[in-house]
């Protein structure tokens, strides 16, 4: 016995109640190398907390209730098999228990959606946040991670959908061999069941294995709604780290690689608070979701300053006014949100902001702005983002069949989020393996690209389309000023597509990409296929302007 006690290894299962934890205990009990213990810390939990249960007195009279004695003599005591599986409820890990509990053995966490836990728990005992213990599960996960021993997390949904795959994955994570016997057990009470089994195990004792969840769940009681809201964030936090072993749960798309990996841990402003990337979400009732009803701006940050901030805010607030937004945040409130977001992220250079202002959340779904009674939603999305085009070698364009919206339909001077017109053109560009697509107006003249304004050079003269169909871009206006400052002739007029095909130089302008040379349009080489001299000269002037001007970010000190 003493020799075996040195070899026994404890497997700790941590969960909230009603998470299929008993089914999983039955599963491990079928192994020929494992003994199981059902909630060895339960008596200590009842003694310390004073919580009432129908079986409280019986449990306290028959089971050791000193938690540290349980840890030493029961959980880590002598055994006759290789492994000892201990089923724990997270809420039963109370202050005062020895650190040995977490330092020794193999740990894993079993989770279940509170939507399912609460309905099940409520059938036996009125649930509470403390009774569920989801915060305790997060604490256990964090503590083990900090100790360099991150526990595997398994969602009970996986066990229901594909038990064999889920158990294979769990055993692999624990470093133990899978045994097929884990998939089945006999119905009826078990010798390993705790004293509380008659109150809690009626359903699981009828089972002979993991059963599929019902296709359609029971209605969720409104009385449990507040508790659900409290619990879901803890479940979702753990679910992010859960193993995906079932083919049912695997997405057909693998997790993409971010263009800039540092953006994985960015902070965004949504509404009136700064939140991590994964929590940066708007309500399904928000107007931007209901109808693309929002306005936006793109901002660039250069060496501690936001370029053309005031001009962008002018346009955003004008757009909001044109769309009759109400309860719009003040200019200073928007600037404070921008500054706070940049400072929190430490973004003072080579970064970009997507600034959005939606009409806000609705009281019920529908088109009418009369439903928008919460005020606007402000979103400040700051990312590490270098210019998105190749401004050294140049880009390629094709002409889209999708025509640019006419002011008769939707005025492009309103910088709105309803970008389907542009997106359809961008799809054409993507299908042609081009960087972007030129969009024509209703009469066949060039308007802009799907994302930028456009310029051409012919015999030393610089031309750009009228801002009738196209957005009168702020970068466009800036470059037009630079053209005149550099003593070139500037002409703003209707321009046909063939004029772009035969131009000496072409470039596009936009906050996201700055000033981007175009070397090919619809298969035609522009000029000699290289970045032209006027383009380079204006790129240099633009760069100098970004370095010399802009609104300073508070607290930034150049080193």
Number of C-alpha atoms within 10 A of each C-alpha: 9 10 10 13 15 13 14 21 20 22 20 22 22 27 26 25 24 22 22 22 24 20 24 20 21 26 22 25 21 19 17 13 14 19 21 22 19 20 18 22 29 23 23 24 19 18 17 14 10 10 10 10 13 9 13 17 13 13 20 16 10 10 16 18 20 16 24 19 17 20 18 14 12 17 25 21 16 18 21 16 16 16 22 25 22 24 21 22 29 24 21 24 22 15 8 8 18 15 11 12 18 17 12 13 17 19 25 20 24 23 26 24 18 25 20 15 19 24 18 16 19 13 10 10 13 11 17 16 13 11 17 23 21 27 19 21 24 17 14 21 23 16 15 17 12 10 11 9 15 16 23 19 24 25 23 22 20 23 22 18 19 18 21 20 16 23 24 18 19 20 14 13 17 15 10 11 11 16 17 13 13 22 19 15 19 13 12 14 14 13 6 14 18 17 15 15 17 13 12 19 17 12 9 20 21 12 15 16 20 23 14 13 12 8 6 6 9 10 8 13 11 9 8 16 13 10 17 20 12 15 21 15 15 19 19 15 13 22 18 10 15 18 17 18 22 19 13 11 13 10 9 7 6 7 7 6 8 9 10 11 9 11 15 14 12 21 23 28 24 20 20 11 14 18 16 13 15 13 13 18 14 18 13 12 17 24 26 22 16 15 13 16 21 26 25 24 20 17 21 27 27 21 20 22 21 24 23 19 18 14 10 18 18 11 20 23 21 16 21 23 13 13 16 12 21 16 14 20 15 10 13 9 13 18 16 14 21 22 19 19 23 28 16 12 17 11 22 22 17 15 20 24 24 15 21 21 28 26 28 29 24 22 13 11 15 14 13 11 17 9 16 23 14 14 17 22 24 26 26 26 21 25 23 19 19 15 17 12 18 15 19 12 13 20 21 22 21 24 22 23 13 21 23 25 20 14 13 7 7 13 16 18 18 21 22 22 17 15 12 10 14 20 15 17 25 24 17 20 22 14 9 17 12 19 17 25 30 29 29 24 18 14 8 14 19 27 29 25 25 26 23 26 25 25 26 25 24 15 8 13 14 20 23 24 22 17 18 16 25 27 19 19 19 19 22 23 13 14 21 21 12 18 20 12 12 13 8 15 13 16 14 13 12 17 19 15 18 10 15 22 19 17 17 22 29 30 23 24 24 20 22 21 19 23 30 26 30 29 24 23 22 16 11 15 18 23 19 11 16 16 23 20 10 19 21 16 13 18 20 12 16 18 13 11 14 17 14 12 13 19 14 18 21 13 9 14 10 7 3
